Amino acid sequence: MPPLSTSTWRRQAAKLARYSGVSVICTSLTVVCLAILVGLMTLSASWSNVGVVLAMTPVSFELNRRWVWGETGGKRRIRHVVPFFAFSGAGLVLSTAAVRWAAMMAEPSSQTLRTCAVIAANLMSFGVLWVAQFIVADRLIFRPAGESERVHSSFTGARCR
């Protein structure tokens, strides 16, 4: 497999920077929402996490689709939605289990400590998936149409026609 060109590295670095920006936006909104729901309103950590993740997934999808990968048309949206939301579903399951565990461990503590534990568990869960999601989104979900042959040839070393 030939080495990547400088322009390819630059494009990937710019894409990773935009992806990081989307993550900062969505993570900030998630933290604020969890702090309000769990910390101020003293709602269930698990259900608060489910609600926040479900609310943030479409926001993350659209920001990633439009800003990171430059997709604007609706023709291929279904091809993008299913795998993106499936990946987000895995994050939902992982983060909800982690949030529930963190809330149970911090239960005898103050409400502030419990809220911080819930937020930390959510952040760590999605942090684990962050790199994998970028790779899957870049290589599979938002790959430009017709690029499958080029991707296949780079793995096999053969040209596909």
C-alpha positions, 0 to 999 in steps of 0.5 A, spaced: 500 500 500 503 506 497 504 512 503 499 517 503 500 524 500 501 530 504 494 533 501 491 526 504 494 527 511 492 535 511 484 533 509 484 527 514 487 532 519 482 537 517 476 532 518 479 530 524 479 537 527 472 538 525 470 531 528 473 534 534 469 540 534 462 536 533 464 532 539 466 538 543 459 541 542 455 535 543 459 533 549 458 540 552 451 540 551 450 533 554 454 535 560 450 541 561 443 537 560 446 531 565 448 536 570 441 539 570 437 533 570 441 529 575 444 534 579 438 540 579 432 536 578 435 529 581 432 525 576 434 518 575 441 518 572 440 512 567 433 515 564 437 522 564 442 519 560 438 515 555 434 522 554 440 526 553 443 521 548 437 520 544 436 527 544 444 529 542 444 523 537 440 527 531 444 533 533 451 529 532 449 526 526 447 532 522 453 536 524 458 530 522 454 529 516 454 536 514 460 539 517 465 534 517 464 530 511 460 535 507 454 531 505 448 535 504 443 531 499 438 527 502 439 521 497 444 517 501 441 519 508 438 512 509 445 509 507 448 514 513 443 514 518 442 506 519 450 505 521 451 511 525 445 510 529 447 503 530 453 505 533 450 511 537 446 505 540 452 501 542 454 508 545 447 509 549 448 502 552 455 502 554 454 509 557 447 508 560 450 502 564 456 506 566 452 511 568 448 507 572 454 504 576 457 510 577 450 513 580 450 507 585 457 507 587 456 515 589 449 514 592 451 515 599 455 521 597 453 528 596 448 530 590 454 534 587 459 528 587 453 523 584 452 528 579 460 529 577 460 521 577 455 520 572 458 525 568 465 522 568 462 515 566 458 518 560 464 522 558 469 516 559 464 511 555 463 515 549 471 517 550 472 509 549 468 509 542 470 516 539 476 514 535 472 507 533 466 512 531 471 516 527 474 511 523 467 507 522 464 514 519 470 516 515 471 509 512 464 506 511 458 511 513 460 517 509 465 514 504 463 518 498 459 513 493 464 510 488 470 510 493 468 502 495 473 500 489 478 505 491 478 502 498 478 495 496 484 496 491 488 499 497 487 493 501 488 488 496 493 492 491 489 491 485 485 495 481 478 494 480 474 496 474 
